């Protein structure tokens, strides 16, 4: 494979440092790294692929830079809202865009299994998504938890937004039929723990994934960038990278 020149947005953060190592390990090169106060715009044309692990409020400018330079962009920023997804879809009309709440290859396959289980087990099985991350994580539920919840909702053919239960406290009443519940834990230095629990009558199925080091996300993002570099304009996911 030819060497790919990567531009990393959010270069000095935890993921940025991991990405720099993963890029080198894969035999590619860091074209440029930018952080808060900097702009990728002036450098984007020099790179083959951009990777954004910065902040939601920087996404609009980063997508604009990718469009202007005609470069693919991989987006791993978490805490995105509906308006951000509209921006992603709009940018994908001009350049290749791959966004994911998690770039682990294991989590990508896990989401596939969750979708299949939800489709086959039916609404009589209650679904709960449990996640734990380090004490410094600022958004909840995690992007990965939302990704898994979306997979479960897709399997059932329902909208997650209309069937999501989270932040339970006090007299909440009985669990809603068909609801997809979320529980969030924070503490220590946990890189990422996710479980999707299917609770039926007198039996329970759990599909789980443990991240031991954030390098798994960096390696997955680099693999996504390698794959995206050969694609045309469009909106892609990690499922496309793995051919699921």
DODREN-273418 format. One line per 8 residues: their letters; for each residue x, y, z of C-alpha. Coordinates in nm, 3 decimals, decimal comma. Layout:
<rs>
A) X/Y/Z; ...
</rs>
This chain:
<rs>
XXXXXXXX) 0,000/0,000/0,000; 0,128/0,347/-0,089; 0,215/0,578/0,197; -0,076/0,800/0,305; -0,022/1,154/0,431; -0,252/1,210/0,731; -0,360/1,544/0,873; -0,464/1,508/1,238
XXXXXXXX) -0,699/1,758/1,402; -0,674/1,739/1,780; -0,311/1,638/1,758; -0,205/1,707/2,117; -0,492/1,523/2,284; -0,483/1,161/2,403; -0,622/1,034/2,076; -0,404/1,266/1,873
XXXXXXXX) -0,088/1,121/2,028; -0,217/0,768/1,976; -0,299/0,850/1,614; 0,052/0,978/1,549; 0,194/0,647/1,677; -0,057/0,440/1,478; 0,016/0,635/1,159; 0,388/0,566/1,195
XXXXXXXX) 0,330/0,199/1,285; 0,126/0,155/0,965; 0,408/0,299/0,752; 0,231/0,627/0,677; 0,323/0,988/0,755; 0,184/1,273/0,963; 0,132/1,556/0,718; 0,032/1,809/0,983
XXXXXXXX) -0,115/1,819/1,333; -0,335/2,107/1,451; -0,503/2,186/1,781; -0,729/2,442/1,945; -0,642/2,785/1,812; -0,505/2,638/1,490; -0,673/2,567/1,156; -0,639/2,273/0,922
XXXXXXXX) -0,756/2,490/0,634; -0,413/2,618/0,533; -0,265/2,265/0,536; -0,547/2,038/0,417; -0,444/2,046/0,051; -0,102/1,901/0,144; -0,257/1,588/0,301; -0,427/1,280/0,157
XXXXXXXX) -0,673/1,221/0,443; -0,785/1,429/0,742; -0,872/1,276/1,079; -1,072/1,487/1,326; -1,075/1,395/1,696; -1,119/1,750/1,826; -1,440/1,910/1,956; -1,798/1,940/1,829
XXXXXXXX) -1,776/2,319/1,796; -1,481/2,281/1,557; -1,654/2,034/1,325; -1,809/2,291/1,089; -1,473/2,454/1,013; -1,298/2,118/0,973; -1,562/1,988/0,732; -1,542/2,312/0,535
XXXXXXXX) -1,164/2,269/0,507; -1,208/1,914/0,377; -1,461/2,030/0,117; -1,246/2,319/0,001; -0,937/2,098/-0,033; -1,134/1,807/-0,181; -0,995/1,567/0,082; -1,153/1,267/0,259
XXXXXXXX) -1,220/1,318/0,629; -1,252/1,066/0,912; -1,450/1,205/1,208; -1,416/1,050/1,554; -1,527/1,352/1,758; -1,789/1,253/2,016; -2,074/1,453/2,168; -2,222/1,532/1,825
XXXXXXXX) -2,580/1,656/1,797; -2,838/1,646/1,518; -2,704/1,963/1,354; -2,360/1,805/1,325; -2,498/1,502/1,144; -2,667/1,735/0,895; -2,325/1,894/0,832; -2,168/1,551/0,782
XXXXXXXX) -2,434/1,450/0,529; -2,394/1,777/0,341; -2,013/1,744/0,326; -2,045/1,384/0,203; -2,203/1,515/-0,117; -1,865/1,663/-0,208; -1,598/1,441/-0,044; -1,572/1,099/0,126
XXXXXXXX) -1,679/1,124/0,493; -1,652/0,846/0,750; -1,787/0,917/1,097; -1,808/0,673/1,385; -1,858/0,677/1,759; -1,594/0,405/1,785; -1,316/0,292/1,550; -1,241/-0,038/1,721
XXXXXXXX) -1,274/-0,327/1,479; -1,410/-0,537/1,767; -1,680/-0,282/1,850; -1,775/-0,259/1,482; -1,837/-0,634/1,477; -2,011/-0,611/1,817; -2,260/-0,358/1,678; -2,331/-0,597/1,390
XXXXXXXX) -2,402/-0,879/1,638; -2,624/-0,650/1,848; -2,827/-0,557/1,540; -2,870/-0,924/1,451; -2,969/-1,022/1,807; -3,221/-0,739/1,837; -3,382/-0,836/1,508; -3,419/-1,201/1,604
XXXXXXXX) -3,508/-1,182/1,974; -3,791/-0,931/1,941; -3,939/-0,671/2,181; -4,009/-0,921/2,460; -3,636/-0,908/2,537; -3,538/-0,593/2,726; -3,223/-0,420/2,601; -2,984/-0,231/2,828
XXXXXXXX) -2,658/-0,065/2,716; -2,398/-0,032/2,993; -2,076/0,166/2,951; -1,783/0,275/3,167; -1,504/0,521/3,087; -1,227/0,711/3,264; -1,306/0,996/3,502; -1,204/1,266/3,249
XXXXXXXX) -1,465/1,180/2,983; -1,705/1,471/2,947; -1,996/1,333/2,741; -2,250/1,065/2,829; -2,367/0,825/2,709; -2,051/0,759/2,512; -2,048/0,770/2,134; -1,997/0,394/2,137
XXXXXXXX) -2,297/0,338/2,363; -2,510/0,544/2,123; -2,370/0,347/1,830; -2,470/0,020/2,001; -2,811/0,159/2,091; -2,864/0,264/1,729; -2,766/-0,088/1,618; -3,026/-0,237/1,853
XXXXXXXX) -3,290/0,008/1,734; -3,206/-0,067/1,369; -3,247/-0,437/1,439; -3,594/-0,374/1,575; -3,687/-0,126/1,303; -3,752/0,156/1,550; -3,610/0,503/1,616; -3,369/0,514/1,910
XXXXXXXX) -3,465/0,874/1,999; -3,825/0,767/2,060; -3,737/0,454/2,262; -3,434/0,555/2,469; -3,438/0,546/2,850; -3,144/0,693/3,041; -3,065/0,874/3,364; -3,322/0,684/3,569
XXXXXXXX) -3,371/0,825/3,918; -3,649/0,810/4,174; -3,997/0,680/4,096; -3,958/0,622/3,724; -4,237/0,370/3,686; -4,210/0,037/3,509; -3,972/-0,009/3,221; -4,138/0,078/2,889
XXXXXXXX) -4,211/-0,210/2,651; -3,949/-0,211/2,378; -3,738/0,059/2,544; -3,360/0,063/2,502; -3,200/0,160/2,832; -2,863/0,325/2,894; -2,649/0,326/3,208; -2,326/0,523/3,243
XXXXXXXX) -2,030/0,468/3,479; -1,727/0,696/3,516; -1,406/0,643/3,711; -1,036/0,568/3,712; -0,851/0,530/3,385; -1,085/0,289/3,206; -1,029/0,314/2,828; -1,375/0,177/2,751
XXXXXXXX) -1,610/-0,101/2,863; -1,937/-0,167/2,681; -2,203/-0,433/2,730; -2,539/-0,479/2,565; -2,767/-0,692/2,779; -3,067/-0,873/2,631; -3,287/-0,973/2,926; -3,563/-1,221/2,847
XXXXXXXX) -3,788/-1,435/3,061; -3,557/-1,647/3,279; -3,255/-1,602/3,050; -3,010/-1,328/2,963; -2,766/-1,271/2,677; -2,475/-1,027/2,710; -2,257/-0,905/2,423; -1,953/-0,722/2,559
XXXXXXXX) -1,630/-0,552/2,455; -1,335/-0,428/2,661; -1,085/-0,172/2,535; -0,748/-0,220/2,704; -0,574/0,073/2,535; -0,692/0,364/2,318; -0,443/0,250/2,052; -0,713/0,015/1,925
XXXXXXXX) -0,921/0,320/1,829; -0,623/0,492/1,668; -0,534/0,185/1,461; -0,896/0,152/1,351; -0,911/0,519/1,250; -0,593/0,483/1,046; -0,734/0,174/0,875; -1,051/0,373/0,804
XXXXXXXX) -0,841/0,652/0,655; -0,650/0,407/0,432; -0,981/0,268/0,304; -1,150/0,609/0,266; -0,860/0,742/0,059; -0,969/0,514/-0,227; -1,341/0,602/-0,214; -1,553/0,857/-0,395
XXXXXXXX) -1,771/1,120/-0,229; -2,026/0,971/0,011; -2,114/0,894/0,372; -1,942/0,584/0,510; -1,916/0,390/0,836; -1,682/0,132/0,985; -1,920/-0,136/0,857; -1,814/-0,037/0,506
XXXX) -1,446/-0,071/0,602; -1,505/-0,428/0,725; -1,750/-0,515/0,448; -2,038/-0,588/0,687
</rs>
